[in-house]
Amino acid sequence: MKRAKFIKYLNEHNCGFIKHGAKHDKYMNHNNGQRTMIPRHLDIDEDLCELICKQLGIPKVSRY
């Protein structure tokens, strides 16, 4: 999945950017306070997207 599309999905579920890391960005779910790191690659693996959604406590991205 393209990173820009995934970030848009996160923003729609009230997850926002917190700060930049060396190779990752930190995002937080503003509803429940859960945080995770998002890699700064152009493409993010579908399985990693599902794991990030689970860490943030939001529904996983549909593959279809």
N, C-alpha and C positions, 0 to 999 in steps of 0.2 A: 504494500500500500504506500502511496506517496505520502511523505511526511506532512505536507501542507494540508492534504485532505484529512489526515488523522488529527492534526492540531485543530482543525475546524470542528471535527467531531467532538473532541475534548471540550472545546469552548461551548458547544451547544449543550453539554452536560455539566456546565458550571465548573469546569476545571480550568484553572488559569496558570499562567507563567509566574514563577517566583523569582528565579535567578539563573544565570549562566554558570555552567561548570566548564571544565577544560574541553570535554568532548560530548557533554550531555547538558540538557536543560532540566531544571527542577520544576515540576508542575504539582499543583495542589487542588484537590476537590474542595471547593469552598462550602459544600453542604455538610461534609463529615470530617474534614481536616486531614484526610489521608493524603500522603505525598508519594511521589515516585520520580524517577529520572527517565527522560526521553532522549534517545540518541539523536545526534545531529547529522543523520545520514539522509540522503534524498529518498531512499526507499527503506521502509521498515517492514521486517518479516511479519506475516499475518499472525503467527503464533506469538510473537513478541507483543503485537498490538493487543491480543487477547489477554496476555499476562498483565500488561499495563492497565487495561480496563479493570481487571480483577483487583489489582493493587489499589486502584482509585475508587473501587466500589461502584462502578457504573456498568450498564449493560455492554456486552462485548459487541464489537463491530461485525455487522453482517458481511459475510464473504460474497454474497450475491447481490 
